[in-house]
Amino acid sequence: MTTTTHLLYAEIGGKHPQEHVLEYLPEEMDELFTPHERLWLAEGKIVERDERVGVKATYIDMGVVARKLHKETYK
């Protein structure tokens, strides 16, 4: 079974801010994100990138955040 990663993608700063849930296979994660970005996502940190002039994109691993929230809620 292949594990997919679900990221919350938010684009901030443009005329029309956007949010999307993106699904990536492990090979796609390796291709699209640097090792330190993948580490930050696995730690539940936010990865921020400059997409275009005046537009920032943020990525958050929804699985990691959900597990942390569950752990905090049901100690």
C-alpha positions in Angstrom: 0.0 0.0 0.0 1.4 3.4 -1.0 1.2 6.1 1.6 0.1 9.5 0.3 0.7 12.8 2.0 -2.1 15.4 2.2 -0.9 19.0 2.4 -3.0 22.1 3.0 -1.8 24.6 0.4 -2.6 28.3 1.0 -1.6 31.1 -1.4 -1.5 34.5 0.2 -1.0 37.9 -1.3 -2.6 37.7 -4.7 -5.9 39.2 -5.8 -7.7 35.9 -5.0 -6.2 34.0 -2.0 -6.7 30.3 -2.4 -6.6 27.2 -0.2 -6.4 23.6 -1.5 -5.8 20.2 -0.2 -3.1 18.5 -2.3 -2.3 14.8 -2.3 1.3 13.6 -3.1 2.8 10.2 -3.5 6.2 9.7 -1.8 8.0 10.0 -5.2 6.3 13.4 -5.8 7.3 14.6 -2.3 10.9 13.7 -3.1 10.7 15.6 -6.4 8.9 18.7 -5.2 10.3 19.3 -1.8 13.9 19.6 -0.6 15.0 17.2 2.2 14.8 20.0 4.8 11.3 21.0 3.7 10.2 17.4 4.0 11.6 17.2 7.5 9.9 20.4 8.5 6.5 19.1 7.2 7.1 15.8 9.1 7.7 17.8 12.3 4.4 19.7 11.7 6.1 22.9 10.7 4.9 25.3 8.0 6.9 25.4 4.7 6.7 28.8 3.1 7.7 29.6 -0.4 7.7 32.7 -2.7 5.6 31.6 -5.6 5.4 34.8 -7.6 6.1 38.5 -7.0 4.1 39.4 -4.0 2.6 36.0 -3.5 3.6 33.5 -0.8 2.5 29.9 -0.6 2.4 27.9 2.6 2.2 24.1 3.0 1.1 22.2 6.1 1.0 18.4 6.4 -2.5 17.7 7.5 -1.8 14.2 8.8 0.9 15.4 11.2 -1.3 18.2 12.5 -4.2 15.8 12.9 -2.1 13.3 14.9 -0.7 16.1 17.1 -4.2 17.4 17.7 -5.6 13.9 18.5 -2.7 13.3 20.9 -3.2 16.6 22.7 -7.0 16.1 23.0 -6.9 12.4 24.2 -3.9 12.3 26.5 
